[in-house]
Amino acid sequence: MPSDPSPLISAEGISRRVRELAAEVSKTYAGNEIVAVGILKGAFVFMADLVRHLTVPVSCDFIRVSSYGDAKTSGGIVRFEFDVTQPLTDKHVLLIEDIVDTGLTLSYLCENFRTRKPASLRICALLHKPARTRVEVPLDFVGFTIPDKFVVGYGLDVAGKYRNLPFVGVVSEDEKT
Ligand code: IMP
């Protein structure tokens, strides 16, 4: 019987850091409007909290890409399952990601989004696992740098489970298989 995820970042710690990130984002975009693009499904909890603390005007859009499925290692193949609902030309686009692991997904997405000629393109990620980097992607806003562990909660899942946990936790090895 797999054990419950063991807490790595508490709900209070996340809440504090998300407010700090929102302040950083608001300062960077002062005087401008943002199109926040959440990468589903993982970013939905983080994005919902982040945008509620922004002090600049924001419109929310979403994309869904698949590169992982239920597997634990990214194959580096990224496919759009659905795209944003508006042109991004001349907009200040902020991509919102739950976790940057190898960087392959974001590297592909940045290349793709640049072809849409936004006024600016930045990335805000809740978590970063630098030990797993395969492609360097400049991250403009990062919540937490974490060790090479498979984490769940606060939007992140393993095989569809645990997205609703209020904290970020590490799953046991047997849960990952
Ligand atoms: P990358 O392309 O390897 O950077 O993969 C990024 C995506 O992999 C994230 O958006 C997650 O969906 C998934 N992922 C990577 N590491 C984890 C993890 O520790 N827990 C849950 N999902 C993860």
Backbone and ligand atoms as CSV (ligand in chain L), in Angstrom:
chain,resi,resn,atom,element,x,y,z
A,1,MET,N,N,0.856,-1.200,0.000
A,1,MET,CA,C,0.000,0.000,0.000
A,1,MET,C,C,0.893,1.252,0.000
A,2,PRO,N,N,0.833,2.113,-1.045
A,2,PRO,CA,C,1.702,3.294,-1.068
A,2,PRO,C,C,1.349,4.267,0.052
A,3,SER,N,N,2.398,4.933,0.606
A,3,SER,CA,C,2.137,5.900,1.681
A,3,SER,C,C,1.764,7.251,1.073
A,4,ASP,N,N,1.189,8.130,1.926
A,4,ASP,CA,C,0.816,9.463,1.455
A,4,ASP,C,C,2.080,10.246,1.082
A,5,PRO,N,N,1.932,11.224,0.184
A,5,PRO,CA,C,3.101,12.046,-0.157
A,5,PRO,C,C,3.655,12.732,1.085
A,6,SER,N,N,4.983,12.774,1.198
A,6,SER,CA,C,5.547,13.454,2.369
A,6,SER,C,C,5.811,14.914,2.019
A,7,PRO,N,N,5.362,15.833,2.889
A,7,PRO,CA,C,5.421,17.263,2.580
A,7,PRO,C,C,6.840,17.754,2.285
A,8,LEU,N,N,6.960,18.539,1.233
A,8,LEU,CA,C,8.242,19.169,0.878
A,8,LEU,C,C,8.104,20.688,1.046
A,9,ILE,N,N,6.976,21.236,0.570
A,9,ILE,CA,C,6.724,22.678,0.727
A,9,ILE,C,C,5.308,22.826,1.287
A,10,SER,N,N,5.200,23.502,2.404
A,10,SER,CA,C,3.905,23.607,3.087
A,10,SER,C,C,2.962,24.556,2.340
A,11,ALA,N,N,1.686,24.423,2.634
A,11,ALA,CA,C,0.677,25.322,2.047
A,11,ALA,C,C,0.985,26.781,2.408
A,12,GLU,N,N,1.438,26.998,3.662
A,12,GLU,CA,C,1.754,28.374,4.098
A,12,GLU,C,C,2.964,28.912,3.333
A,13,GLY,N,N,3.955,28.044,3.163
A,13,GLY,CA,C,5.171,28.447,2.426
A,13,GLY,C,C,4.833,28.802,0.983
A,14,ILE,N,N,3.974,28.007,0.372
A,14,ILE,CA,C,3.573,28.272,-1.016
A,14,ILE,C,C,2.834,29.607,-1.076
A,15,SER,N,N,1.906,29.787,-0.157
A,15,SER,CA,C,1.080,30.995,-0.174
A,15,SER,C,C,1.948,32.255,-0.051
A,16,ARG,N,N,2.930,32.198,0.859
A,16,ARG,CA,C,3.848,33.339,1.046
A,16,ARG,C,C,4.620,33.622,-0.241
A,17,ARG,N,N,5.160,32.563,-0.821
A,17,ARG,CA,C,6.007,32.721,-2.016
A,17,ARG,C,C,5.178,33.182,-3.222
A,18,VAL,N,N,3.954,32.701,-3.324
A,18,VAL,CA,C,3.106,33.106,-4.459
A,18,VAL,C,C,2.807,34.611,-4.360
A,19,ARG,N,N,2.591,35.083,-3.150
A,19,ARG,CA,C,2.355,36.532,-2.992
A,19,ARG,C,C,3.601,37.335,-3.369
A,20,GLU,N,N,4.774,36.822,-2.991
A,20,GLU,CA,C,6.027,37.505,-3.373
A,20,GLU,C,C,6.197,37.507,-4.896
A,21,LEU,N,N,5.925,36.358,-5.509
A,21,LEU,CA,C,6.045,36.262,-6.968
A,21,LEU,C,C,5.102,37.243,-7.652
A,22,ALA,N,N,3.877,37.319,-7.147
A,22,ALA,CA,C,2.887,38.222,-7.740
A,22,ALA,C,C,3.362,39.670,-7.644
A,23,ALA,N,N,4.035,40.000,-6.541
A,23,ALA,CA,C,4.568,41.364,-6.386
A,23,ALA,C,C,5.676,41.601,-7.413
A,24,GLU,N,N,6.559,40.605,-7.587
A,24,GLU,CA,C,7.648,40.726,-8.590
A,24,GLU,C,C,7.074,40.888,-9.994
A,25,VAL,N,N,6.072,40.066,-10.307
A,25,VAL,CA,C,5.454,40.115,-11.641
A,25,VAL,C,C,4.790,41.477,-11.845
A,26,SER,N,N,4.051,41.925,-10.857
A,26,SER,CA,C,3.338,43.210,-10.971
A,26,SER,C,C,4.313,44.359,-11.185
A,27,LYS,N,N,5.464,44.298,-10.493
A,27,LYS,CA,C,6.478,45.352,-10.627
A,27,LYS,C,C,7.061,45.328,-12.043
A,28,THR,N,N,7.364,44.139,-12.529
A,28,THR,CA,C,7.957,44.010,-13.872
A,28,THR,C,C,7.029,44.566,-14.947
A,29,TYR,N,N,5.728,44.341,-14.776
A,29,TYR,CA,C,4.768,44.726,-15.837
A,29,TYR,C,C,4.044,46.037,-15.535
A,30,ALA,N,N,4.511,46.788,-14.543
A,30,ALA,CA,C,3.806,48.024,-14.156
A,30,ALA,C,C,3.480,48.873,-15.389
A,31,GLY,N,N,2.233,49.287,-15.516
A,31,GLY,CA,C,1.821,50.121,-16.647
A,31,GLY,C,C,1.407,49.332,-17.874
A,32,ASN,N,N,1.525,48.030,-17.812
A,32,ASN,CA,C,1.153,47.178,-18.952
A,32,ASN,C,C,0.104,46.151,-18.547
A,33,GLU,N,N,-0.540,45.605,-19.567
A,33,GLU,CA,C,-1.505,44.535,-19.330
A,33,GLU,C,C,-0.863,43.198,-19.722
A,34,ILE,N,N,-1.170,42.161,-18.963
A,34,ILE,CA,C,-0.575,40.843,-19.222
A,34,ILE,C,C,-1.618,39.891,-19.805
A,35,VAL,N,N,-1.155,39.027,-20.714
A,35,VAL,CA,C,-1.949,37.832,-21.023
A,35,VAL,C,C,-1.245,36.677,-20.306
A,36,ALA,N,N,-1.873,36.158,-19.264
A,36,ALA,CA,C,-1.308,35.023,-18.528
A,36,ALA,C,C,-1.786,33.753,-19.215
A,37,VAL,N,N,-0.830,32.935,-19.636
A,37,VAL,CA,C,-1.184,31.691,-20.331
A,37,VAL,C,C,-0.786,30.504,-19.447
A,38,GLY,N,N,-1.774,29.857,-18.883
A,38,GLY,CA,C,-1.536,28.710,-18.008
A,38,GLY,C,C,-1.376,27.439,-18.820
A,39,ILE,N,N,-0.386,26.647,-18.443
A,39,ILE,CA,C,-0.157,25.371,-19.126
A,39,ILE,C,C,-0.868,24.279,-18.307
A,40,LEU,N,N,-1.938,23.776,-18.895
A,40,LEU,CA,C,-2.770,22.791,-18.190
A,40,LEU,C,C,-2.172,21.395,-18.309
A,41,LYS,N,N,-2.483,20.489,-17.375
A,41,LYS,CA,C,-3.391,20.816,-16.295
A,41,LYS,C,C,-2.652,21.376,-15.075
A,42,GLY,N,N,-1.388,21.074,-14.959
A,42,GLY,CA,C,-0.650,21.298,-13.710
A,42,GLY,C,C,-0.667,22.707,-13.150
A,43,ALA,N,N,-0.762,23.728,-14.037
A,43,ALA,CA,C,-0.608,25.116,-13.563
A,43,ALA,C,C,-1.894,25.717,-13.006
A,44,PHE,N,N,-3.006,24.960,-13.036
A,44,PHE,CA,C,-4.278,25.628,-12.740
A,44,PHE,C,C,-4.383,26.154,-11.309
A,45,VAL,N,N,-3.826,25.451,-10.343
A,45,VAL,CA,C,-3.934,25.902,-8.949
A,45,VAL,C,C,-3.013,27.109,-8.727
A,46,PHE,N,N,-1.778,26.967,-9.167
A,46,PHE,CA,C,-0.784,28.036,-9.035
A,46,PHE,C,C,-1.280,29.314,-9.721
A,47,MET,N,N,-1.773,29.166,-10.939
A,47,MET,CA,C,-2.218,30.338,-11.701
A,47,MET,C,C,-3.396,31.030,-11.005
A,48,ALA,N,N,-4.325,30.229,-10.502
A,48,ALA,CA,C,-5.500,30.805,-9.827
A,48,ALA,C,C,-5.070,31.649,-8.631
A,49,ASP,N,N,-4.073,31.182,-7.893
A,49,ASP,CA,C,-3.600,31.945,-6.735
A,49,ASP,C,C,-2.781,33.148,-7.172
A,50,LEU,N,N,-1.900,32.930,-8.141
A,50,LEU,CA,C,-1.017,34.025,-8.583
A,50,LEU,C,C,-1.802,35.217,-9.121
A,51,VAL,N,N,-2.730,34.959,-10.034
A,51,VAL,CA,C,-3.416,36.089,-10.686
A,51,VAL,C,C,-4.251,36.903,-9.689
A,52,ARG,N,N,-4.683,36.248,-8.615
A,52,ARG,CA,C,-5.498,36.989,-7.648
A,52,ARG,C,C,-4.678,37.973,-6.826
A,53,HIS,N,N,-3.344,37.858,-6.907
A,53,HIS,CA,C,-2.491,38.817,-6.187
A,53,HIS,C,C,-1.820,39.824,-7.113
A,54,LEU,N,N,-2.112,39.750,-8.408
A,54,LEU,CA,C,-1.492,40.704,-9.337
A,54,LEU,C,C,-2.174,42.065,-9.222
A,55,THR,N,N,-1.373,43.116,-9.371
A,55,THR,CA,C,-1.951,44.463,-9.292
A,55,THR,C,C,-1.999,45.111,-10.674
A,56,VAL,N,N,-1.597,44.380,-11.714
A,56,VAL,CA,C,-1.709,44.886,-13.090
A,56,VAL,C,C,-2.871,44.164,-13.774
A,57,PRO,N,N,-3.459,44.786,-14.817
A,57,PRO,CA,C,-4.566,44.113,-15.508
A,57,PRO,C,C,-4.082,42.825,-16.169
A,58,VAL,N,N,-4.915,41.793,-16.083
A,58,VAL,CA,C,-4.506,40.493,-16.623
A,58,VAL,C,C,-5.689,39.813,-17.283
A,59,SER,N,N,-5.440,39.214,-18.457
A,59,SER,CA,C,-6.453,38.314,-19.003
A,59,SER,C,C,-5.849,36.914,-18.964
A,60,CYS,N,N,-6.704,35.925,-18.751
A,60,CYS,CA,C,-6.219,34.559,-18.559
A,60,CYS,C,C,-6.570,33.694,-19.753
A,61,ASP,N,N,-5.607,32.944,-20.206
A,61,ASP,CA,C,-5.838,32.001,-21.284
A,61,ASP,C,C,-5.099,30.717,-20.926
A,62,PHE,N,N,-5.368,29.671,-21.684
A,62,PHE,CA,C,-4.788,28.370,-21.327
A,62,PHE,C,C,-4.365,27.610,-22.570
A,63,ILE,N,N,-3.353,26.782,-22.392
A,63,ILE,CA,C,-3.010,25.818,-23.441
A,63,ILE,C,C,-2.885,24.466,-22.777
A,64,ARG,N,N,-3.000,23.440,-23.595
A,64,ARG,CA,C,-2.711,22.107,-23.070
A,64,ARG,C,C,-1.786,21.423,-24.063
A,65,VAL,N,N,-0.666,20.950,-23.573
A,65,VAL,CA,C,0.247,20.214,-24.429
A,65,VAL,C,C,0.487,18.859,-23.797
A,66,SER,N,N,0.848,17.911,-24.616
A,66,SER,CA,C,1.213,16.626,-24.020
A,66,SER,C,C,2.630,16.300,-24.419
A,67,SER,N,N,3.392,15.875,-23.427
A,67,SER,CA,C,4.749,15.421,-23.705
A,67,SER,C,C,5.099,14.311,-22.738
A,68,TYR,N,N,4.288,14.151,-21.716
A,68,TYR,CA,C,4.591,13.247,-20.615
A,68,TYR,C,C,3.662,12.040,-20.570
A,69,GLY,N,N,2.361,12.254,-20.774
A,69,GLY,CA,C,1.395,11.198,-20.498
A,69,GLY,C,C,1.477,10.882,-19.023
A,70,ASP,N,N,1.440,9.640,-18.663
A,70,ASP,CA,C,1.573,9.250,-17.264
A,70,ASP,C,C,2.988,8.781,-16.951
A,71,ALA,N,N,3.869,8.875,-17.924
A,71,ALA,CA,C,5.228,8.412,-17.689
A,71,ALA,C,C,5.998,9.428,-16.851
A,72,LYS,N,N,7.102,9.037,-16.278
A,72,LYS,CA,C,7.845,9.921,-15.382
A,72,LYS,C,C,9.056,10.555,-16.040
A,73,THR,N,N,9.310,10.205,-17.289
A,73,THR,CA,C,10.428,10.854,-17.961
A,73,THR,C,C,9.915,11.463,-19.263
A,74,SER,N,N,10.278,12.719,-19.464
A,74,SER,CA,C,9.774,13.434,-20.638
A,74,SER,C,C,10.440,12.901,-21.897
A,75,GLY,N,N,9.615,12.643,-22.903
A,75,GLY,CA,C,10.172,12.174,-24.158
A,75,GLY,C,C,10.637,13.315,-25.042
A,76,GLY,N,N,10.269,14.539,-24.678
A,76,GLY,CA,C,10.693,15.693,-25.466
A,76,GLY,C,C,9.823,15.924,-26.686
A,77,ILE,N,N,8.764,15.127,-26.837
A,77,ILE,CA,C,7.844,15.339,-27.957
A,77,ILE,C,C,6.661,16.117,-27.411
A,78,VAL,N,N,6.422,17.297,-27.981
A,78,VAL,CA,C,5.370,18.170,-27.465
A,78,VAL,C,C,4.292,18.322,-28.523
A,79,ARG,N,N,3.064,18.087,-28.110
A,79,ARG,CA,C,1.943,18.227,-29.049
A,79,ARG,C,C,0.886,19.128,-28.416
A,80,PHE,N,N,0.370,20.101,-29.200
A,80,PHE,CA,C,-0.703,20.957,-28.690
A,80,PHE,C,C,-2.002,20.166,-28.679
A,81,GLU,N,N,-2.660,20.103,-27.536
A,81,GLU,CA,C,-4.000,19.501,-27.492
A,81,GLU,C,C,-5.045,20.600,-27.644
A,82,PHE,N,N,-4.808,21.768,-27.036
A,82,PHE,CA,C,-5.541,22.968,-27.422
A,82,PHE,C,C,-4.706,24.202,-27.166
A,83,ASP,N,N,-5.121,25.283,-27.834
A,83,ASP,CA,C,-4.298,26.487,-27.884
A,83,ASP,C,C,-5.063,27.673,-27.277
A,84,VAL,N,N,-4.396,28.814,-27.155
A,84,VAL,CA,C,-5.052,30.019,-26.638
A,84,VAL,C,C,-6.175,30.461,-27.576
A,85,THR,N,N,-7.039,31.295,-27.045
A,85,THR,CA,C,-8.230,31.692,-27.804
A,85,THR,C,C,-8.104,33.091,-28.388
A,86,GLN,N,N,-6.882,33.649,-28.386
A,86,GLN,CA,C,-6.705,35.015,-28.874
A,86,GLN,C,C,-5.353,35.151,-29.566
A,87,PRO,N,N,-5.242,36.123,-30.505
A,87,PRO,CA,C,-3.923,36.389,-31.089
A,87,PRO,C,C,-3.007,36.992,-30.022
A,88,LEU,N,N,-1.740,36.658,-30.062
A,88,LEU,CA,C,-0.816,37.153,-29.033
A,88,LEU,C,C,0.112,38.252,-29.554
A,89,THR,N,N,-0.106,38.633,-30.805
A,89,THR,CA,C,0.712,39.685,-31.416
A,89,THR,C,C,0.646,40.959,-30.578
A,90,ASP,N,N,1.833,41.493,-30.259
A,90,ASP,CA,C,1.983,42.747,-29.500
A,90,ASP,C,C,1.455,42.675,-28.068
A,91,LYS,N,N,1.199,41.484,-27.573
A,91,LYS,CA,C,0.737,41.339,-26.176
A,91,LYS,C,C,1.935,40.972,-25.280
A,92,HIS,N,N,1.805,41.321,-24.005
A,92,HIS,CA,C,2.816,40.906,-23.026
A,92,HIS,C,C,2.381,39.552,-22.465
A,93,VAL,N,N,3.065,38.514,-22.922
A,93,VAL,CA,C,2.627,37.150,-22.597
A,93,VAL,C,C,3.460,36.580,-21.450
A,94,LEU,N,N,2.768,36.068,-20.452
A,94,LEU,CA,C,3.433,35.415,-19.327
A,94,LEU,C,C,2.988,33.947,-19.303
A,95,LEU,N,N,3.926,33.063,-19.623
A,95,LEU,CA,C,3.609,31.631,-19.588
A,95,LEU,C,C,3.703,31.152,-18.147
A,96,ILE,N,N,2.688,30.438,-17.703
A,96,ILE,CA,C,2.668,29.974,-16.309
A,96,ILE,C,C,2.720,28.455,-16.270
A,97,GLU,N,N,3.788,27.953,-15.650
A,97,GLU,CA,C,4.059,26.502,-15.637
A,97,GLU,C,C,4.137,26.015,-14.192
A,98,ASP,N,N,3.725,24.770,-13.962
A,98,ASP,CA,C,3.823,24.221,-12.611
A,98,ASP,C,C,5.258,23.878,-12.246
A,99,ILE,N,N,5.944,23.144,-13.149
A,99,ILE,CA,C,7.296,22.686,-12.816
A,99,ILE,C,C,8.140,22.587,-14.079
A,100,VAL,N,N,9.376,23.031,-13.966
A,100,VAL,CA,C,10.315,22.869,-15.083
A,100,VAL,C,C,11.261,21.742,-14.696
A,101,ASP,N,N,11.214,20.705,-15.496
A,101,ASP,CA,C,11.988,19.494,-15.222
A,101,ASP,C,C,13.166,19.468,-16.201
A,102,THR,N,N,13.024,18.834,-17.355
A,102,THR,CA,C,14.113,18.839,-18.348
A,102,THR,C,C,14.196,20.177,-19.078
A,103,GLY,N,N,13.089,20.909,-19.112
A,103,GLY,CA,C,13.051,22.168,-19.867
A,103,GLY,C,C,12.589,21.976,-21.305
A,104,LEU,N,N,12.387,20.731,-21.717
A,104,LEU,CA,C,12.035,20.456,-23.118
A,104,LEU,C,C,10.686,21.069,-23.499
A,105,THR,N,N,9.707,20.958,-22.612
A,105,THR,CA,C,8.373,21.498,-22.918
A,105,THR,C,C,8.448,23.009,-23.121
A,106,LEU,N,N,9.070,23.699,-22.162
A,106,LEU,CA,C,9.112,25.158,-22.255
A,106,LEU,C,C,9.980,25.641,-23.399
A,107,SER,N,N,11.022,24.898,-23.690
A,107,SER,CA,C,11.883,25.289,-24.793
A,107,SER,C,C,11.082,25.268,-26.102
A,108,TYR,N,N,10.313,24.206,-26.273
A,108,TYR,CA,C,9.457,24.105,-27.458
A,108,TYR,C,C,8.405,25.227,-27.460
A,109,LEU,N,N,7.781,25.437,-26.302
A,109,LEU,CA,C,6.705,26.435,-26.233
A,109,LEU,C,C,7.214,27.847,-26.495
A,110,CYS,N,N,8.395,28.153,-25.965
A,110,CYS,CA,C,8.947,29.501,-26.185
A,110,CYS,C,C,9.190,29.725,-27.669
A,111,GLU,N,N,9.764,28.736,-28.315
A,111,GLU,CA,C,10.014,28.850,-29.750
A,111,GLU,C,C,8.694,29.073,-30.498
A,112,ASN,N,N,7.708,28.285,-30.140
A,112,ASN,CA,C,6.394,28.380,-30.777
A,112,ASN,C,C,5.753,29.753,-30.533
A,113,PHE,N,N,5.797,30.205,-29.279
A,113,PHE,CA,C,5.133,31.473,-28.938
A,113,PHE,C,C,5.851,32.670,-29.556
A,114,ARG,N,N,7.166,32.581,-29.726
A,114,ARG,CA,C,7.895,33.709,-30.328
A,114,ARG,C,C,7.445,33.947,-31.767
A,115,THR,N,N,7.025,32.888,-32.448
A,115,THR,CA,C,6.578,33.055,-33.832
A,115,THR,C,C,5.275,33.872,-33.895
A,116,ARG,N,N,4.607,34.028,-32.743
A,116,ARG,CA,C,3.344,34.792,-32.721
A,116,ARG,C,C,3.580,36.277,-32.477
A,117,LYS,N,N,4.855,36.656,-32.380
A,117,LYS,CA,C,5.268,38.069,-32.260
A,117,LYS,C,C,4.629,38.805,-31.084
A,118,PRO,N,N,4.760,38.259,-29.877
A,118,PRO,CA,C,4.270,38.997,-28.703
A,118,PRO,C,C,5.167,40.204,-28.438
A,119,ALA,N,N,4.653,41.202,-27.708
A,119,ALA,CA,C,5.487,42.350,-27.330
A,119,ALA,C,C,6.594,41.880,-26.395
A,120,SER,N,N,6.264,40.920,-25.524
A,120,SER,CA,C,7.273,40.298,-24.661
A,120,SER,C,C,6.784,38.912,-24.293
A,121,LEU,N,N,7.743,38.057,-23.938
A,121,LEU,CA,C,7.403,36.686,-23.532
A,121,LEU,C,C,8.246,36.342,-22.311
A,122,ARG,N,N,7.577,36.047,-21.218
A,122,ARG,CA,C,8.299,35.672,-19.998
A,122,ARG,C,C,7.694,34.393,-19.432
A,123,ILE,N,N,8.461,33.774,-18.528
A,123,ILE,CA,C,8.017,32.507,-17.928
A,123,ILE,C,C,7.959,32.654,-16.413
A,124,CYS,N,N,6.879,32.143,-15.847
A,124,CYS,CA,C,6.756,32.083,-14.389
A,124,CYS,C,C,6.488,30.627,-14.022
A,125,ALA,N,N,7.407,30.022,-13.294
A,125,ALA,CA,C,7.250,28.612,-12.910
A,125,ALA,C,C,7.227,28.500,-11.395
A,126,LEU,N,N,6.325,27.686,-10.882
A,126,LEU,CA,C,6.284,27.494,-9.429
A,126,LEU,C,C,7.529,26.741,-8.960
A,127,LEU,N,N,7.884,25.671,-9.675
A,127,LEU,CA,C,8.984,24.809,-9.231
A,127,LEU,C,C,10.005,24.623,-10.341
A,128,HIS,N,N,11.258,24.458,-9.940
A,128,HIS,CA,C,12.332,24.198,-10.905
A,128,HIS,C,C,13.212,23.096,-10.332
A,129,LYS,N,N,13.479,22.085,-11.184
A,129,LYS,CA,C,14.355,20.969,-10.774
A,129,LYS,C,C,15.634,21.048,-11.599
A,130,PRO,N,N,16.590,21.895,-11.220
A,130,PRO,CA,C,17.765,22.122,-12.079
A,130,PRO,C,C,18.589,20.868,-12.342
A,131,ALA,N,N,18.560,19.892,-11.429
A,131,ALA,CA,C,19.370,18.670,-11.622
A,131,ALA,C,C,18.954,17.909,-12.873
A,132,ARG,N,N,17.747,18.150,-13.359
A,132,ARG,CA,C,17.230,17.378,-14.499
A,132,ARG,C,C,17.306,18.147,-15.832
A,133,THR,N,N,17.882,19.344,-15.794
A,133,THR,CA,C,17.898,20.195,-16.994
A,133,THR,C,C,18.559,19.514,-18.189
A,134,ARG,N,N,17.844,19.515,-19.303
A,134,ARG,CA,C,18.436,19.060,-20.572
A,134,ARG,C,C,18.536,20.219,-21.565
A,135,VAL,N,N,17.639,21.179,-21.426
A,135,VAL,CA,C,17.695,22.389,-22.249
A,135,VAL,C,C,17.551,23.579,-21.311
A,136,GLU,N,N,18.493,24.512,-21.404
A,136,GLU,CA,C,18.421,25.721,-20.565
A,136,GLU,C,C,17.350,26.653,-21.122
A,137,VAL,N,N,16.389,27.002,-20.285
A,137,VAL,CA,C,15.369,27.972,-20.688
A,137,VAL,C,C,15.413,29.091,-19.646
A,138,PRO,N,N,15.564,30.341,-20.082
A,138,PRO,CA,C,15.600,31.416,-19.091
A,138,PRO,C,C,14.263,31.545,-18.361
A,139,LEU,N,N,14.302,31.365,-17.044
A,139,LEU,CA,C,13.071,31.455,-16.244
A,139,LEU,C,C,13.048,32.820,-15.571
A,140,ASP,N,N,12.005,33.588,-15.826
A,140,ASP,CA,C,11.959,34.956,-15.319
A,140,ASP,C,C,11.506,35.021,-13.864
A,141,PHE,N,N,10.588,34.147,-13.492
A,141,PHE,CA,C,10.072,34.116,-12.117
A,141,PHE,C,C,9.987,32.647,-11.692
A,142,VAL,N,N,10.625,32.324,-10.571
A,142,VAL,CA,C,10.607,30.931,-10.084
A,142,VAL,C,C,10.215,30.936,-8.611
A,143,GLY,N,N,9.282,30.074,-8.264
A,143,GLY,CA,C,8.840,29.992,-6.871
A,143,GLY,C,C,9.864,29.299,-5.994
A,144,PHE,N,N,10.177,28.057,-6.336
A,144,PHE,CA,C,11.081,27.252,-5.510
A,144,PHE,C,C,11.978,26.399,-6.403
A,145,THR,N,N,13.242,26.295,-6.020
A,145,THR,CA,C,14.151,25.343,-6.648
A,145,THR,C,C,14.133,24.095,-5.769
A,146,ILE,N,N,13.894,22.946,-6.399
A,146,ILE,CA,C,13.733,21.728,-5.590
A,146,ILE,C,C,14.719,20.639,-6.046
A,147,PRO,N,N,14.969,19.653,-5.180
A,147,PRO,CA,C,15.856,18.544,-5.561
A,147,PRO,C,C,15.197,17.618,-6.583
A,148,ASP,N,N,15.965,16.684,-7.089
A,148,ASP,CA,C,15.474,15.759,-8.120
A,148,ASP,C,C,14.565,14.696,-7.500
A,149,LYS,N,N,13.359,15.110,-7.166
A,149,LYS,CA,C,12.343,14.212,-6.594
A,149,LYS,C,C,11.078,14.381,-7.412
A,150,PHE,N,N,10.285,13.321,-7.496
A,150,PHE,CA,C,8.999,13.451,-8.185
A,150,PHE,C,C,7.977,13.980,-7.185
A,151,VAL,N,N,7.429,15.155,-7.488
A,151,VAL,CA,C,6.544,15.819,-6.526
A,151,VAL,C,C,5.103,15.897,-7.040
A,152,VAL,N,N,4.201,16.006,-6.104
A,152,VAL,CA,C,2.768,16.100,-6.420
A,152,VAL,C,C,2.140,17.162,-5.523
A,153,GLY,N,N,0.896,17.496,-5.836
A,153,GLY,CA,C,0.149,18.443,-5.011
A,153,GLY,C,C,0.176,19.832,-5.604
A,154,TYR,N,N,-0.746,20.682,-5.153
A,154,TYR,CA,C,-0.854,22.074,-5.615
A,154,TYR,C,C,-0.890,22.106,-7.146
A,155,GLY,N,N,-1.656,21.186,-7.731
A,155,GLY,CA,C,-1.812,21.131,-9.184
A,155,GLY,C,C,-1.053,20.000,-9.851
A,156,LEU,N,N,0.022,19.528,-9.210
A,156,LEU,CA,C,0.836,18.473,-9.838
A,156,LEU,C,C,0.288,17.093,-9.480
A,157,ASP,N,N,0.443,16.173,-10.439
A,157,ASP,CA,C,-0.155,14.848,-10.237
A,157,ASP,C,C,0.840,13.721,-10.494
A,158,VAL,N,N,0.426,12.532,-10.049
A,158,VAL,CA,C,1.022,11.310,-10.558
A,158,VAL,C,C,-0.162,10.454,-11.001
A,159,ALA,N,N,-0.182,10.109,-12.270
A,159,ALA,CA,C,-1.295,9.348,-12.854
A,159,ALA,C,C,-2.654,9.954,-12.492
A,160,GLY,N,N,-2.736,11.282,-12.524
A,160,GLY,CA,C,-4.014,11.966,-12.299
A,160,GLY,C,C,-4.368,12.204,-10.840
A,161,LYS,N,N,-3.534,11.726,-9.922
A,161,LYS,CA,C,-3.865,11.863,-8.492
A,161,LYS,C,C,-3.105,13.006,-7.827
A,162,TYR,N,N,-3.679,13.495,-6.740
A,162,TYR,CA,C,-3.032,14.430,-5.802
A,162,TYR,C,C,-3.013,15.894,-6.242
A,163,ARG,N,N,-3.645,16.245,-7.373
A,163,ARG,CA,C,-3.600,17.650,-7.796
A,163,ARG,C,C,-4.213,18.563,-6.728
A,164,ASN,N,N,-5.140,18.022,-5.944
A,164,ASN,CA,C,-5.876,18.833,-4.974
A,164,ASN,C,C,-5.170,18.990,-3.630
A,165,LEU,N,N,-4.007,18.375,-3.461
A,165,LEU,CA,C,-3.308,18.567,-2.182
A,165,LEU,C,C,-2.928,20.040,-2.031
A,166,PRO,N,N,-3.100,20.613,-0.826
A,166,PRO,CA,C,-2.764,22.035,-0.663
A,166,PRO,C,C,-1.258,22.291,-0.552
A,167,PHE,N,N,-0.470,21.224,-0.375
A,167,PHE,CA,C,0.987,21.380,-0.262
A,167,PHE,C,C,1.669,20.608,-1.388
A,168,VAL,N,N,2.988,20.815,-1.519
A,168,VAL,CA,C,3.766,20.027,-2.485
A,168,VAL,C,C,4.478,18.932,-1.697
A,169,GLY,N,N,4.303,17.692,-2.147
A,169,GLY,CA,C,4.907,16.562,-1.433
A,169,GLY,C,C,5.612,15.616,-2.386
A,170,VAL,N,N,6.417,14.748,-1.786
A,170,VAL,CA,C,7.183,13.767,-2.563
A,170,VAL,C,C,6.475,12.420,-2.454
A,171,VAL,N,N,6.303,11.768,-3.611
A,171,VAL,CA,C,5.643,10.457,-3.568
A,171,VAL,C,C,6.669,9.351,-3.391
A,172,SER,N,N,6.226,8.256,-2.785
A,172,SER,CA,C,7.129,7.126,-2.570
A,172,SER,C,C,7.433,6.461,-3.905
A,173,GLU,N,N,8.531,5.738,-3.945
A,173,GLU,CA,C,8.977,5.083,-5.184
A,173,GLU,C,C,7.907,4.159,-5.753
A,174,ASP,N,N,7.196,3.388,-4.876
A,174,ASP,CA,C,6.221,2.424,-5.390
A,174,ASP,C,C,5.003,3.126,-6.021
A,175,GLU,N,N,4.760,4.387,-5.627
A,175,GLU,CA,C,3.649,5.138,-6.208
A,175,GLU,C,C,3.970,5.551,-7.644
A,176,LYS,N,N,5.263,5.670,-7.930
A,176,LYS,CA,C,5.689,6.154,-9.255
A,176,LYS,C,C,5.706,5.039,-10.304
A,177,THR,N,N,5.655,3.792,-9.861
A,177,THR,CA,C,5.792,2.712,-10.841
A,177,THR,C,C,4.429,2.261,-11.370
L,1,IMP,P1,P,9.825,19.077,-18.898
L,1,IMP,O1,O,9.483,19.246,-20.330
L,1,IMP,O2,O,10.704,17.884,-18.673
L,1,IMP,O3,O,10.398,20.320,-18.251
L,1,IMP,O4,O,8.500,18.657,-18.163
L,1,IMP,C1,C,7.592,19.522,-17.611
L,1,IMP,C2,C,6.315,18.802,-17.275
L,1,IMP,O5,O,6.569,17.496,-16.758
L,1,IMP,C3,C,5.570,19.513,-16.157
L,1,IMP,O6,O,4.690,20.481,-16.657
L,1,IMP,C4,C,4.839,18.371,-15.486
L,1,IMP,O7,O,3.614,18.115,-16.146
L,1,IMP,C5,C,5.745,17.172,-15.673
L,1,IMP,N1,N,6.581,16.930,-14.490
L,1,IMP,C6,C,7.915,17.042,-14.409
L,1,IMP,N2,N,8.370,16.740,-13.171
L,1,IMP,C7,C,7.266,16.460,-12.445
L,1,IMP,C8,C,7.057,16.111,-11.059
L,1,IMP,O8,O,7.980,16.008,-10.231
L,1,IMP,N3,N,5.773,15.917,-10.695
L,1,IMP,C9,C,4.714,16.026,-11.545
L,1,IMP,N4,N,4.865,16.360,-12.826
L,1,IMP,C10,C,6.128,16.572,-13.285
